[in-house]
Structure formats: C-alpha cells, structure tokens
Amino acid sequence: MVGPIGRQGSSSTARAAQIPTLNELFNDDDGLESMSGSRTPSLSDVPEESLTPPVTVPSPNLHSPYLHATHQATASTSTFNASVSIPGTPRMSTGPRKPSNLRPNGDRPPPRSTSDSVVGISNGSTSLKKRASSPGHGSSRDGKTIKGREQKIRNIPRLPRSDDIDPAPATNMYWSKAPVHGALPMRNMRAHSVTLVESLAWLFGGCDDKGCWKDVYCFDTETMQWSHPEMVGEVPPPCRAHTATLVQHKIVVFGGGQGPVYYNDTYILDTVARRWIHPTFDHVPPAPRRAHTAVLYNSKIWIFGGGNGLQALNDVWTLDVGVSIDKMRWEQVETTGKPPKPRGYHTANLVGSVMVVIGGSDGKECFSDVWCLNLETLVWTQISLQVSHRRLSHTATQVGSYLFIVGGHDGSSYTNELLLYNLAVSLQYEPRQISGKAPSPRGYHVTLIADSRLFVFGGFNGHDVYDDVHILDLAGAAYLPQVMSFSIDV
C-alpha cells in the first residue's frame, strides 16, 4: 500500500519515491505544469481533490476542446482464440462470433485484428492502404505547409549505424528503434491512442507539453513511414486518455478529455472514407471519464473503470455496435462477485470470453492485482499471484498465450521492464531474456503487434514526452504468436 502524499517539489529523488495524490492522478492541467519542473508529474487522471464538479460538454456544437490508452491497449491488444473457464462455470470454447449486419463493399475482407463489425456506416471504395500509406498522398507530399502549418518531412529512413548495434542472438527477442520517415507527427505523444487497421497504425489525440491534440496520423508498419491524412466530417475536439476500439474498419472513440473537462461523447472514424461521425443517443450514456479501458466482445464494446475528476470508477458499460448507428445503445452491466477496486490507467485484454484487468491506480495506491471478468456469466474473479508487479499507465498486448506488459509506473518510478504474463498454464509472470536496447523508462505509451513485431509509440517519463517508435522483434520466439487456442483454469 502506498501512503497518501502531497504535492512535491522538483527534486527528482522525491519525485521517484512516491506516487501522486488523488488530485494529481487525474489532474486538470494535463501534466503541463509538471513538465516544466514546478511540481510532481501526474501518473494518470483518476480523481481530483477539487470540489468543483467535472465539466461535461453535452452538445457537439460547443467549441471547447474535449476528449481522451493502454493497450491496445487499447487499446493495444491483439486477441487470439481461446477457451476460458471460471470457477463454478463450465469451460467455454470460443467459436465463431456473432455475425455482423455490416459487410464491406466488394470482396474487401474485414481487418485481421477483429471479427466483430458495426453497421450503419457506408464504406468508401478506395483502398485504405493505397490512400493512407502512399508517400505522395496528403501530408506526406513534398509541400512544406499544410493549411498554414509547417509539416515535418523526413525523406529517407534514419537508419542506425552498424557499429551502434550488437548482433541479436537467434534465440532472443530483440529491441530496436524504428527508422521512421515521412510526414512525422508535429508533436510528441502521451496518453494517445494507436489502432492497427491492416498494416496501418492510426494515431489519434494525446498531449505533449503544449496541450492536447485532435490530429490523426498514420504509421505504415511495413515501410516505417508516417503520413498525415486529411479528415472530413465532425472532427472530435482535442483529447487524451480516451479509448479507441476497432470495429471492422472503423475506430470507435469514447471519453477522454483535457484540462478540467471530462467527456462521455462517442465518435466513429471511418478509416476508408476518412470521415468522422458523431452519433448522439436518446438515453443516458456512461458518466464522463478518462483513463478507462475498452474491449470488443459479441458485437459490444465493454467499458471498465477510469476516473471522472472526483473519484475513480469501477463500473462496467456496454455499447451495442452490431446494429445501425441510430440504434446503438449504452447499457450499464450489473456484475456479481467481489469487483476490483475503482481504478484508472489499468489495462484490459479480451481472452476468449474473459476480460483480464491488470494494475492501475485510484490515486492512493498503485495496484498489482489481476482480475478476470467472465463476459458471459458477468462474474469477477481475482487471480492469486506468486510474484506481483505494481503497474499503472503501462500497456498489455496479447501475443499468443502471453500478455506482454511494457513499461509504466510502479509506484516509485517509471520503468522500461518487459513482463510476460502466462495466460494458458500458470496465470503467473515468467522471466524471459531480451536482447537489444530497450526503450527508455516511460508510461502513457501505446503498444500493438503487427507481423511478429511489437511496436511502442511515444510515452512520458515524468519530465519528457517522447515521439519515438520502438520495435520488439519476436522472431527469436516465433512460436509465441502461433498459439491460437488454449484454455485458462482460474
């Protein structure tokens, strides 16, 4: 248990020794003051001490900015088939998911990272990869200014020098820094979302030392090229700490915020038409929040936890995305069993029909616990751990029968440690040897897996916000992603 603490000075020793108070966990200044060295950097965004209720922006026509990852990660999660059993329930095998009412035009297959779909949004006819990854398209063209804004362009990949790189042992996973090029993002990335659609990673929102952003950038995981596509429609205001869930070729963004403003709006980004859609609901949505998590199961997006500016949350909501947009509906879910403590900046991964929740914080302590929610029986179960690791603002990405947990804050300092959590056999952490130069310690980054490579985007170390991309090559452990079916006994 980490005791309550007050605001601290700029001493790096003090900053590494404690985690922030409730108001600092979901602070109202997006950590900008902390980056200037005047106070301890915030670790997440759960509750605030202020008695002023959080500001809610109910109307899409208001001009004040708003909106708000893990791991994948949302975010940042690659889900594989699995069968899962919970005490008191029969073992369940994952079969074909509920058919969707939406199918793309022509013979275009749905993106490989999901089998659920949402209907009611028309598909464009232009190839996503051709439009978004072409070096000469949109912001990646040779022009120096776009809509009055200077654009960073890198024409050639910045390749590492051979004398700076140690050879990778054949049996080890290997860290390296990606040699990116193209129309690089104009700012560093913290508490953003990155969602993989085919080979393109779509980055949205986040913040740096200047504020929050609403830009969309694309990163081609095959060519390491950034591009800046032009978007149309009702673009969301700037935001951070939102969730972005892939539903076929559309990205559903919920919640987030900036400064003292917290949001409960839903936006949908059609990555083929490059159009934003802002659906409205005639019923009560979840309370405004950020630092929550989202998973997709049975044509529903499942939201858990987060913070609303006054307190951390542990409620569960679903959004039905298996119907047309005008029929989508939020519904609060009643669960049984002892639930996890309220928290934000945890991770949630879907494994079969079970949502696995790891870590997080309520502003008073940094959690090390692991929980499972069976989405069929709606029963919470806590996993008993032999060795535990406190984490918040980390990411957890599923690679076969393991969760790869990268970085985060352990209650004392930021870390760059990679933890492997075994989902299939022991439900415990396992040591694994890694080669290469790991990313510097950080939290609030995003991770995703593409073609046996784990990508890490951006992050924050308590003082600096990063814009880099790192890769963990899994070729030395190629068998890991190939585990497609397994069972969990808890």
C-alpha positions as CSV (number, residue, x, y, z in Angstrom):
1,M,0.0,0.0,0.0
2,V,1.4,3.4,-0.9
3,G,0.5,6.1,1.6
4,P,-1.1,9.4,0.7
5,I,1.3,12.2,-0.2
6,G,1.0,15.8,-1.0
7,R,2.5,17.9,-3.8
8,Q,6.2,17.7,-4.0
9,G,9.0,19.9,-5.3
10,S,11.1,19.4,-8.3
11,S,13.6,17.1,-6.6
12,S,14.0,14.0,-8.8
13,T,14.6,11.9,-5.7
14,A,11.3,13.0,-4.2
15,R,9.5,12.5,-7.5
16,A,10.7,8.9,-7.8
17,A,9.8,8.0,-4.2
18,Q,6.1,8.5,-4.2
19,I,3.0,8.4,-6.3
20,P,0.8,11.5,-6.6
21,T,-2.3,12.3,-4.5
22,L,-5.8,11.9,-5.7
23,N,-6.0,15.3,-7.4
24,E,-2.7,14.7,-9.2
25,L,-3.8,11.3,-10.6
26,F,-6.5,12.8,-12.8
27,N,-5.1,16.4,-12.7
28,D,-6.8,19.3,-14.5
29,D,-3.7,20.6,-16.3
30,D,-2.7,17.5,-18.4
31,G,0.6,17.4,-16.6
32,L,1.9,20.6,-18.3
33,E,2.9,22.2,-15.0
34,S,4.8,19.1,-14.0
35,M,6.8,19.0,-17.3
36,S,8.1,22.5,-16.5
37,G,9.5,21.2,-13.2
38,S,7.3,23.1,-10.9
39,R,5.6,20.0,-9.4
40,T,5.4,16.3,-9.4
41,P,4.3,14.8,-12.7
42,S,0.8,13.2,-12.7
43,L,0.7,9.5,-13.1
44,S,-2.8,9.3,-14.5
45,D,-6.1,11.0,-14.3
46,V,-8.4,9.4,-11.8
47,P,-9.8,11.6,-9.1
48,E,-9.1,15.3,-8.2
49,E,-9.3,17.0,-4.8
50,S,-11.2,19.9,-6.3
51,L,-14.8,20.2,-5.1
52,T,-15.8,21.7,-8.4
53,P,-17.8,19.1,-10.3
54,P,-16.3,17.9,-13.6
55,V,-17.3,19.9,-16.6
56,T,-19.5,17.9,-19.1
57,V,-19.9,19.0,-22.7
58,P,-23.2,17.6,-23.8
59,S,-23.5,19.4,-27.1
60,P,-21.4,18.6,-30.1
61,N,-21.6,22.2,-31.2
62,L,-19.7,23.6,-28.3
63,H,-16.2,24.9,-29.2
64,S,-14.3,24.0,-26.1
65,P,-11.9,21.1,-26.7
66,Y,-12.5,17.7,-25.2
67,L,-11.9,14.0,-25.4
68,H,-9.5,11.3,-24.4
69,A,-4.9,4.5,-23.9
70,T,-3.0,1.3,-22.8
71,H,-3.1,-1.4,-24.7
72,Q,-4.4,-1.8,-27.0
73,A,-4.5,-1.1,-25.5
74,T,-6.5,0.0,-26.1
75,A,-6.3,-0.4,-26.9
76,S,-3.0,-2.0,-27.9
77,T,-4.4,-5.5,-27.8
78,S,-4.2,-8.4,-30.3
79,T,-6.7,-11.1,-29.3
80,F,-6.4,-14.7,-30.2
81,N,-8.9,-17.5,-29.9
82,A,-9.0,-19.1,-26.5
83,S,-11.3,-21.2,-24.3
84,V,-11.7,-19.9,-20.7
85,S,-13.3,-21.3,-17.6
86,I,-14.2,-19.6,-14.3
87,P,-14.9,-21.3,-11.0
88,G,-18.5,-22.6,-11.0
89,T,-18.9,-22.3,-14.7
90,P,-18.2,-24.9,-17.5
91,R,-15.2,-24.4,-19.7
92,M,-16.2,-22.4,-22.8
93,S,-14.7,-22.7,-26.2
94,T,-14.5,-19.7,-28.4
95,G,-16.4,-20.4,-31.6
96,P,-17.4,-18.1,-34.4
97,R,-18.5,-14.8,-33.2
98,K,-22.0,-13.3,-33.6
99,P,-22.5,-12.5,-37.3
100,S,-22.5,-8.8,-38.1
101,N,-25.1,-6.9,-40.1
102,L,-22.3,-4.9,-41.8
103,R,-20.1,-6.2,-44.6
104,P,-17.7,-4.2,-46.6
105,N,-18.4,-3.5,-50.3
106,G,-17.0,-5.8,-52.8
107,D,-14.6,-8.5,-51.8
108,R,-12.7,-6.5,-49.2
109,P,-12.1,-8.7,-46.1
110,P,-12.5,-7.2,-42.6
111,P,-9.3,-6.2,-40.9
112,R,-7.4,-9.0,-39.3
113,S,-7.5,-7.6,-35.8
114,T,-11.2,-8.2,-35.2
115,S,-14.1,-10.3,-36.3
116,D,-16.9,-8.1,-35.0
117,S,-18.5,-5.4,-37.0
118,V,-20.6,-2.3,-36.8
119,V,-23.3,-1.4,-39.3
120,G,-24.8,1.8,-40.4
121,I,-21.7,3.5,-41.8
122,S,-21.1,3.4,-45.5
123,N,-17.8,2.1,-46.8
124,G,-15.6,4.0,-49.2
125,S,-14.4,2.4,-52.4
126,T,-10.8,3.5,-52.3
127,S,-8.2,1.1,-50.9
128,L,-7.3,2.1,-47.4
129,K,-3.6,1.1,-47.7
130,K,-3.3,2.9,-51.1
131,R,-4.8,6.1,-49.7
132,A,-3.2,6.3,-46.3
133,S,0.3,4.9,-46.9
134,S,1.2,6.4,-50.2
135,P,4.3,8.6,-49.8
136,G,2.9,11.2,-52.1
137,H,-0.6,11.4,-50.6
138,G,-1.9,14.1,-48.3
139,S,0.5,15.5,-45.8
140,S,3.3,13.2,-46.8
141,R,3.7,15.0,-50.1
142,D,6.7,17.4,-50.6
143,G,4.8,20.5,-49.7
144,K,6.3,22.5,-46.8
145,T,3.0,23.9,-45.4
146,I,-0.4,22.4,-45.0
147,K,-3.3,24.7,-44.1
148,G,-0.9,27.3,-42.7
149,R,1.1,24.7,-40.7
150,E,4.6,23.7,-41.2
151,Q,4.9,19.9,-41.7
152,K,7.9,17.8,-40.6
153,I,9.1,15.7,-43.5
154,R,11.8,13.1,-43.4
155,N,12.5,11.8,-46.9
156,I,14.8,8.9,-46.1
157,P,14.7,6.5,-43.2
158,R,17.2,7.4,-40.5
159,L,19.0,4.0,-40.3
160,P,21.1,3.0,-37.3
161,R,24.8,2.7,-37.8
162,S,26.1,-0.8,-37.8
163,D,28.8,0.0,-35.1
164,D,26.0,1.1,-32.7
165,I,24.2,-2.3,-32.9
166,D,25.0,-5.5,-31.2
167,P,24.1,-8.7,-33.1
168,A,20.9,-10.3,-31.8
169,P,21.2,-13.8,-30.5
170,A,19.0,-16.1,-32.6
171,T,17.0,-17.4,-29.6
172,N,16.2,-14.0,-28.1
173,M,13.6,-11.3,-28.7
174,Y,15.3,-8.1,-29.7
175,W,14.6,-4.4,-29.1
176,S,15.5,-1.7,-31.7
177,K,14.4,1.8,-32.5
178,A,12.4,2.1,-35.7
179,P,14.0,4.1,-38.6
180,V,10.9,6.2,-39.3
181,H,10.4,8.7,-42.1
182,G,7.7,10.6,-44.0
183,A,5.3,13.2,-42.6
184,L,6.2,12.8,-38.9
185,P,3.7,13.8,-36.2
186,M,4.2,17.5,-35.3
187,R,4.3,16.8,-31.6
188,N,5.3,14.2,-29.0
189,M,2.8,11.6,-27.9
190,R,1.4,10.9,-24.4
191,A,-2.0,9.3,-23.4
192,H,-2.8,9.0,-27.1
193,S,-4.4,6.0,-29.0
194,V,-2.9,4.0,-31.8
195,T,-5.2,1.5,-33.6
196,L,-4.0,-1.1,-36.1
197,V,-6.1,-1.4,-39.3
198,E,-4.4,-3.9,-41.7
199,S,-0.8,-2.7,-41.8
200,L,-1.6,0.9,-40.9
201,A,-1.5,2.2,-37.3
202,W,-3.9,5.1,-36.8
203,L,-2.8,7.6,-34.1
204,F,-5.3,10.0,-32.6
205,G,-5.2,12.6,-29.8
206,G,-2.9,12.6,-26.9
207,C,-1.0,15.5,-25.4
208,D,2.5,17.0,-25.0
209,D,3.9,19.9,-23.1
210,K,1.8,22.4,-25.0
211,G,-1.6,20.8,-24.7
212,C,-3.9,18.1,-26.2
213,W,-4.4,17.4,-29.9
214,K,-7.0,16.2,-32.3
215,D,-4.8,15.3,-35.2
216,V,-4.8,11.9,-37.0
217,Y,-1.6,10.3,-38.2
218,C,-1.0,7.0,-40.0
219,F,2.1,4.8,-39.5
220,D,2.8,2.1,-42.0
221,T,4.2,-0.8,-40.0
222,E,5.8,-2.3,-43.2
223,T,7.6,0.8,-44.5
224,M,8.0,2.7,-41.2
225,Q,6.5,5.7,-42.9
226,W,4.3,8.4,-41.3
227,S,1.6,10.2,-43.2
228,H,-1.0,12.8,-42.2
229,P,-4.3,12.1,-44.0
230,E,-6.9,14.8,-44.4
231,M,-10.1,14.1,-42.4
232,V,-13.7,15.2,-43.0
233,G,-16.8,15.1,-41.0
234,E,-17.4,16.2,-37.4
235,V,-13.9,16.0,-36.0
236,P,-13.6,15.5,-32.2
237,P,-12.0,18.2,-30.1
238,P,-8.5,17.7,-28.7
239,C,-8.4,15.0,-26.1
240,R,-6.3,12.5,-24.2
241,A,-6.8,9.3,-22.2
242,H,-9.7,8.1,-24.3
243,T,-10.3,4.6,-25.7
244,A,-10.2,3.7,-29.4
245,T,-11.8,0.4,-30.3
246,L,-11.5,-1.2,-33.8
247,V,-14.8,-2.5,-35.2
248,Q,-14.1,-3.8,-38.7
249,H,-12.5,-0.8,-40.5
250,K,-14.0,1.8,-38.1
251,I,-12.4,3.2,-34.9
252,V,-14.9,3.9,-32.1
253,V,-13.5,6.6,-29.7
254,F,-15.1,7.2,-26.3
255,G,-14.5,9.5,-23.4
256,G,-11.3,11.3,-22.5
257,G,-10.8,15.0,-22.0
258,Q,-8.3,17.8,-21.5
259,G,-7.7,20.1,-18.5
260,P,-10.7,20.0,-16.1
261,V,-13.1,18.8,-18.8
262,Y,-14.1,15.1,-19.0
263,Y,-16.2,13.7,-21.8
264,N,-18.7,10.9,-22.5
265,D,-19.1,11.5,-26.2
266,T,-18.7,8.8,-28.8
267,Y,-17.0,9.4,-32.2
268,I,-16.6,7.0,-35.1
269,L,-13.7,7.3,-37.5
270,D,-14.3,5.5,-40.9
271,T,-10.7,4.8,-42.0
272,V,-11.8,4.0,-45.6
273,A,-13.8,7.2,-46.1
274,R,-11.6,9.2,-43.8
275,R,-14.7,10.6,-42.2
276,W,-15.6,11.4,-38.6
277,I,-19.1,10.6,-37.4
278,H,-20.6,11.9,-34.1
279,P,-23.6,9.8,-33.1
280,T,-26.0,11.0,-30.4
281,F,-28.0,8.9,-28.0
282,D,-31.5,9.4,-26.6
283,H,-30.7,7.6,-23.4
284,V,-28.2,8.0,-20.6
285,P,-24.5,7.2,-21.6
286,P,-21.8,6.4,-19.1
287,A,-20.6,9.2,-16.9
288,P,-17.8,11.4,-18.3
289,R,-14.4,9.7,-17.7
290,R,-10.9,9.2,-18.9
291,A,-8.2,6.6,-18.3
292,H,-10.7,3.8,-18.7
293,T,-10.4,0.7,-20.9
294,A,-12.5,-0.9,-23.6
295,V,-12.6,-4.4,-25.2
296,L,-14.8,-5.7,-28.1
297,Y,-16.9,-8.9,-27.5
298,N,-20.0,-10.3,-29.0
299,S,-20.6,-7.1,-31.1
300,K,-20.4,-4.9,-28.0
301,I,-17.8,-2.5,-26.7
302,W,-17.2,-3.2,-22.9
303,I,-16.0,-0.1,-20.9
304,F,-14.5,-0.5,-17.5
305,G,-13.3,1.9,-14.8
306,G,-11.5,5.2,-15.3
307,G,-11.9,8.5,-13.4
308,N,-14.4,11.3,-13.6
309,G,-12.3,14.1,-11.9
310,L,-13.7,13.5,-8.4
311,Q,-13.3,9.8,-7.9
312,A,-12.0,6.6,-9.5
313,L,-14.6,4.3,-11.1
314,N,-15.2,0.5,-11.3
315,D,-18.5,0.3,-13.2
316,V,-19.0,-1.7,-16.5
317,W,-20.9,-0.4,-19.5
318,T,-21.6,-1.8,-23.0
319,L,-22.2,-0.1,-26.3
320,D,-24.0,-2.3,-28.9
321,V,-22.2,-1.8,-32.2
322,G,-23.8,-4.8,-34.0
323,V,-26.7,-2.5,-35.1
324,S,-27.1,0.6,-37.2
325,I,-25.7,3.8,-35.7
326,D,-29.2,5.2,-34.9
327,K,-29.9,2.1,-32.9
328,M,-26.7,1.9,-30.9
329,R,-27.4,2.0,-27.2
330,W,-25.4,2.2,-24.0
331,E,-26.3,-0.1,-21.1
332,Q,-24.8,-0.4,-17.6
333,V,-23.9,-4.0,-16.7
334,E,-24.6,-5.5,-13.3
335,T,-21.8,-7.9,-12.3
336,T,-21.5,-10.4,-9.4
337,G,-18.6,-11.4,-7.2
338,K,-16.3,-9.0,-5.5
339,P,-15.2,-6.4,-8.1
340,P,-11.8,-4.8,-8.4
341,K,-11.2,-1.5,-6.5
342,P,-12.1,1.6,-8.6
343,R,-9.1,2.5,-10.8
344,G,-7.8,4.2,-13.9
345,Y,-4.8,3.7,-16.2
346,H,-5.1,-0.1,-15.9
347,T,-5.1,-2.5,-18.9
348,A,-7.9,-4.8,-20.1
349,N,-7.5,-7.6,-22.7
350,L,-10.1,-9.9,-24.1
351,V,-9.1,-13.6,-23.9
352,G,-11.9,-15.7,-25.2
353,S,-15.0,-14.5,-23.3
354,V,-13.0,-13.2,-20.4
355,M,-11.7,-9.6,-19.8
356,V,-8.4,-9.7,-18.0
357,V,-7.6,-6.5,-16.0
358,I,-4.1,-5.7,-14.7
359,G,-2.9,-3.0,-12.3
360,G,-4.0,0.7,-12.4
361,S,-4.3,3.3,-9.6
362,D,-7.0,5.1,-7.7
363,G,-4.7,8.0,-6.8
364,K,-3.8,6.5,-3.4
365,E,-2.0,3.3,-4.4
366,C,-0.6,1.7,-7.4
367,F,-2.2,-1.7,-7.9
368,S,-0.5,-5.1,-8.7
369,D,-3.6,-7.2,-8.8
370,V,-5.0,-9.2,-11.7
371,W,-8.8,-9.7,-12.2
372,C,-10.9,-11.7,-14.7
373,L,-14.5,-10.7,-15.7
374,N,-16.4,-13.5,-17.5
375,L,-18.4,-11.6,-20.0
376,E,-20.9,-14.4,-20.3
377,T,-21.6,-15.0,-16.6
378,L,-20.6,-11.5,-15.5
379,V,-18.7,-12.8,-12.5
380,W,-15.5,-11.2,-11.3
381,T,-12.6,-13.4,-10.1
382,Q,-9.3,-12.3,-8.6
383,I,-6.2,-14.2,-9.7
384,S,-3.7,-15.3,-6.9
385,L,-0.2,-14.3,-7.9
386,Q,3.1,-15.8,-6.6
387,V,5.0,-12.7,-7.7
388,S,3.3,-9.4,-8.3
389,H,4.3,-6.2,-10.0
390,R,2.7,-2.8,-9.3
391,R,1.9,-1.0,-12.6
392,L,-0.1,2.0,-13.9
393,S,0.0,3.7,-17.3
394,H,1.5,0.5,-18.7
395,T,0.4,-1.4,-21.7
396,A,-0.6,-5.1,-22.1
397,T,-0.6,-6.7,-25.6
398,Q,-1.7,-10.3,-26.2
399,V,0.9,-12.4,-28.1
400,G,-0.5,-15.9,-28.4
401,S,-0.9,-17.2,-24.8
402,Y,1.0,-14.4,-23.2
403,L,0.4,-10.8,-22.3
404,F,3.4,-8.6,-23.0
405,I,3.3,-5.9,-20.4
406,V,5.6,-2.9,-21.3
407,G,6.7,-0.1,-19.0
408,G,4.5,2.0,-16.8
409,H,4.9,3.3,-13.3
410,D,5.5,1.0,-10.3
411,G,4.5,3.5,-7.6
412,S,8.1,4.7,-7.2
413,S,9.4,5.5,-10.7
414,Y,8.8,4.8,-14.4
415,T,10.2,1.6,-15.8
416,N,11.0,0.1,-19.1
417,E,10.7,-3.5,-17.9
418,L,9.0,-6.1,-20.1
419,L,6.9,-8.6,-18.2
420,L,5.4,-11.7,-19.7
421,Y,2.1,-13.0,-18.1
422,N,1.3,-16.6,-18.9
423,L,-2.4,-16.9,-19.8
424,A,-2.5,-20.6,-20.7
425,V,-0.8,-22.6,-18.0
426,S,0.3,-20.8,-14.8
427,L,-1.5,-17.5,-14.8
428,Q,1.8,-16.1,-13.4
429,Y,4.6,-13.8,-14.6
430,E,7.5,-15.5,-16.3
431,P,11.1,-14.2,-16.8
432,R,12.3,-14.0,-20.3
433,Q,15.7,-12.9,-21.7
434,I,15.5,-9.9,-24.1
435,S,18.4,-8.5,-26.2
436,G,19.0,-5.1,-27.8
437,K,18.5,-1.6,-26.3
438,A,15.0,-1.3,-24.7
439,P,13.1,2.0,-24.8
440,S,13.8,4.4,-22.0
441,P,11.5,4.1,-18.9
442,R,8.1,5.5,-19.7
443,G,4.3,5.3,-19.2
444,Y,1.3,6.6,-21.2
445,H,2.6,5.0,-24.3
446,V,0.8,2.6,-26.7
447,T,1.8,-0.8,-27.9
448,L,0.5,-3.0,-30.7
449,I,1.6,-6.2,-32.5
450,A,2.0,-6.4,-36.3
451,D,3.6,-9.3,-38.1
452,S,5.5,-10.7,-35.1
453,R,6.8,-7.3,-34.1
454,L,5.7,-5.4,-31.0
455,F,5.6,-1.6,-31.6
456,V,5.9,1.0,-28.9
457,F,4.7,4.6,-29.7
458,G,5.6,7.6,-27.6
459,G,5.2,7.9,-23.8
460,F,6.1,10.1,-20.9
461,N,8.9,9.6,-18.2
462,G,7.7,12.2,-15.7
463,H,9.5,15.0,-17.4
464,D,9.9,14.4,-21.2
465,V,7.2,13.4,-23.7
466,Y,8.5,11.1,-26.5
467,D,7.8,10.9,-30.2
468,D,9.8,7.8,-30.9
469,V,8.8,4.3,-32.2
470,H,10.5,1.2,-30.8
471,I,10.2,-2.4,-32.0
472,L,10.5,-5.7,-30.2
473,D,11.2,-8.3,-32.8
474,L,9.7,-11.6,-31.8
475,A,11.4,-13.7,-34.5
476,G,13.6,-15.3,-31.8
477,A,10.4,-16.6,-30.1
478,A,8.3,-17.1,-33.2
479,Y,6.3,-19.8,-31.6
480,L,4.7,-17.4,-29.2
481,P,2.2,-15.7,-31.6
482,Q,1.4,-19.1,-33.1
483,V,-0.5,-20.3,-30.1
484,M,-4.1,-19.8,-31.3
485,S,-6.1,-21.9,-28.9
486,F,-5.7,-22.6,-25.2
487,S,-7.7,-22.8,-22.0
488,I,-7.4,-21.0,-18.7
489,D,-8.4,-22.5,-15.4
490,V,-8.9,-19.9,-12.6
